Amino acid sequence: MSTPLKLGINVGYWQRGIDDQTETVLAAERLGYDCVFTAEAYGSDAFTTLTWYAARTSRIRLGTAVAQMSARTPAATAMHALTLDALSGGRLILGLGASGPQVVEGWYGVPFPRPLARTREYVDILRKIWRRGEPVTNDGPHYPLPYPGGTGLGKPLKSIVHPLRPDIPVYLGAEGPKNIALAAEIAQGWLPLFVDPAKIDALFGESLAGRPPGFEIAATVTTIVTDDLPAALELAKIPLAFYIGGMGARDRNFHLDLIARLGYADQAAKVQELFLSGRRDEAVKAVPDELADSISLLGPLPRIRERLRLWRDSPVTTLLIAGVRDEPTLRALKEAAES
């Protein structure tokens, strides 16, 4: 049976030269969209733009999809989160992700190994800070507190600010079965990327089996409303080719692995080969139409309305619309999702 499906927007990365999306965010709030999410990779950060939008809105929830753990110590992320949550009146959703070894070691200059254990430890420290039960200590190997070295003068501390909410919701960006299972165990939500609603139960049902009541699944979905479906498919393939080919090392690319699990292993390998050899236009064309269509919302509005049924019948609780900026289209999508 179909269930109510919330809508949000994902405005992605901020880029210089591209105007900010305040008007889009304000339109989404007026229309009753549930949330707005921002992103970061190795350029703009997620928190600054989210704060920009927070200052201009009053109701819409504010999420990071995702803040990269290696960019900040747990304490720094906890401080960002508790400050923005308080300033926005308790609207923050902290989406976290481990990223991949290319970014973690090449950009942030810290080791990547054992991302699952690091995530568990990281989230535990966040919650200790927000709850202020006692001065924060951590005996884990990844983020020991106090630091076991240096001057020897470090001491356990408590935040001097009382958080508005000691239980700020944490969602995990996860693509592999073990990481998704970790989200279901320790987080309040999962932020999937490139997910086919018809395959979630088959591929990730076991990982999600232990999720508690109220667990959120907020999926970012490229959305292009147009009468020209072939053109929409070509546009939807561009980010797919980039993630499959360029957002990861040749021998360790979590996005490529995910596409393989969706049933496109050979095609994904071809896309990666073309992309890494500099033949990017060919890489885009090599992305299967069926793949791009299955994980997106593309084409005329009646077609999108029909395909929304797949999302309503899936475990997804919120669709994060990506790529739509004008209010009339946002309104039409909201009406389609509710019809």
RAHUQUI-V19767 format. One record per helix or strand of 2 or more residues. SS is the DSSP state (hx for helix, st for strand). FROM is the first residue (numbers start at 0). LEN is the number of residues. If there is no record, write none. Layout:
ss=SS from=FROM len=LEN
ss=SS from=FROM len=LEN
This chain:
ss=st from=5 len=7
ss=hx from=21 len=9
ss=st from=34 len=4
ss=hx from=45 len=9
ss=st from=60 len=4
ss=st from=66 len=2
ss=hx from=68 len=3
ss=hx from=73 len=14
ss=st from=91 len=6
ss=hx from=100 len=6
ss=hx from=114 len=17
ss=st from=168 len=5
ss=hx from=176 len=10
ss=st from=188 len=3
ss=hx from=196 len=12
ss=st from=215 len=10
ss=hx from=228 len=18
ss=hx from=253 len=23
ss=hx from=279 len=7
ss=hx from=288 len=6
ss=st from=296 len=3
ss=hx from=300 len=12
ss=st from=317 len=5
ss=hx from=326 len=12
